[in-house]
């Protein structure tokens, strides 16, 4: 080529600049618009036939040791979502759409959350209005017929009403309470755990609901086996630190708590002198005397946890006044739970019960709270990960870390509260925007939580609409708790199939911590594990390597005597920052940003940061050009693995953002929120299908409808390129001849 030609020089320069510009912009601007439509057309991706309809056909849900089973012995796992606020009282036509929508995406359970706040007539707090019952009955029946079970998380601080005034010790004190968190205003939250008059309101509301007969099913809810659980109270316990702010505004109830504690101490120590001697003259505030019945039990897990941690740090016994305060508070909590559970059982309800779903710090307060929930029924917990400050998407600093870089971090660490002989549920969870890696969360909880750890129920928070939202946040107020984003909902069908088919086997015990509560209360056993809480977001520090959670099952057992922990040899599975599960189905590499692979009969795939790495996973081999991706290959057959299934579903998701959304260079600050439509980062996968059968690969639209567009094979008929940029696709279907 003669580069001395000036015209040629200009052409070459133009092409060079143009190509460089193209390469630079391609990496940033090739994201495509997410365009979901045709939700209920006949399509390839509809999981309604996977649900075992009608709900309740096998009898009530029961606890059988560590598992959930129906009365006829059929085992069950719930892959569910939350329907919150006033949504359960939706009009009937909407209820039909909701039932179809949830079934399509594979949900077999819904948690009705905090739905009684405004359901009464505004005067009586324990009776739901007829109009609200009419709508709730209809939705419940639609879900039942579709095969979707429903549970009640109906009390999130029961709101008192004027007709309650003559029944309460100090109605006006409660009615006038104000908090930064408005959901606590004028409610029984915190105080209910020791105040019998408030307990009676919570119980009366629940019993009235259970005695209501749904005319569409012909059943009282107490006799309704589609009602899978009843939660006594949401995110509340007697150790919750918010109780102190409540007690400051309700002096009558503070006096009641002190009176109860003083009586408890008098029964134990018999005199002020004996008390002060046992407490080493610590923990008594000025002016507090048993004779005045004003001994304050400091119901704040922050204080109790700090004191416990200081004792561990200094290798000294936990102070006696801390042990006594925690033990008294536990006694009050369990009295309430026993009273509540007895009332529910007296209605004839045979399903499962959840005490509450909230943590209580570290050490003795944590263990007493966990044991109270253990005695009530299922162990249920909540957790969130990532995101910024507040509850809606806004410009500013945020946490953009990935859970894959450290085993046991974020949402997955919640399972450290799993008890060996109780079912475990995580009834609220979400990886929060604007974190870019939110697609990691659902596969992590489904494969490692519901699979390897044997969790029994998951309810993502929350599904506020029966469709994908137009932005990654929920309209109109921009909520960050959004299950209807493509990095969440688009993954759920593949994960639901994996769970219902039991593709991932429960692991053998890796670590089982043995806790003898009397020894903990007598300073003979110490529990060196911590819950670090940042509002809704919790993280956990264990007394053992959290890598054990990628090896096998990690649990806790409440024992009748002091015993050594059960542990396995982790070194057989854990090498050079890689961990293989003891089921041989999961492999986690956290040597860099982190990824894991799934290699089961029915589901295979990759989750995380594994650019250009090759994975041979039996029936498939794959490589991705993406820095981060979730790639799941699923059998669409309920009874066949990928080796024999006639149809496969391939799901490919990476990142999603709003149009015009901007981050700073370090991805630590969100600069602009952006607007609709959602943009999807294309996933590029080289896939080799290791089967001899002939096949055809179809591109599906963003809902899962087959487009009839086929993918041409690569160098051989078994090698195909799934090019998300060219196809503008997240789903593909493989059909074998």
Secondary structure, DSSP 8 states (H G I E B T S, - for coil): --TT-HHHHHHHHHHHHHHHHHHHHHHHH--EE-----TTSS-S--GGGGS-SSTTTT--EEEETTEEEETTS-B--EEEEEEEGGGGG--HHHHHHHHHHHHHTT--EEEEES-STT-B-SS-TT-B-HHHHHHHHHHHHHHHHHT-EEEEE--SS-B--GGGGGGSS-HHHHHT---SSGGGTTB-TTGGGT-HHHHHHHHHHHHHHHH-EETTTTEEGGG-TTEEEEES-SS--TT-THHHHHHHH-HHHHHHHHHHHHHHHHHHHSSHHHHHHHTTT-S--TT--GGGT-------HHHHHHHHHHHHHHT----HHHHHHHHHHHHHHHHHHHHHHHHHHHTT--SEEE-------STHHHHHHHHHHHHHSBEEEEEEEEEESSSB--SEEEE---GGGSTT-GGGGGGGG-BTTS-EEEEEEEEETT-TTTTHHHHHIIIIIIIIT---EEEES---SSS--SSSSBTTTTBS--SSSTTTHHHHHHHHHHHHTT-S----EEEEEEE-HHHHHTTSS----EEEEETTEEEEE-SS-TTHHHHSEEEEEE-SS----EE--GGGTEETTEEE-TTSSEEEE-SSS-EEEEE-SSEEEEEE--TT--EEETTEEEEE-SSSEEEEEEE--SS--TTT-SEEEEEEE--EEEET-EE-TTSSEEEE--EEEEEE---EEEEEE--SS-EEEEEE-TTS-EEEEE----SSTTEEEEEHHHH--SEEEEEE-
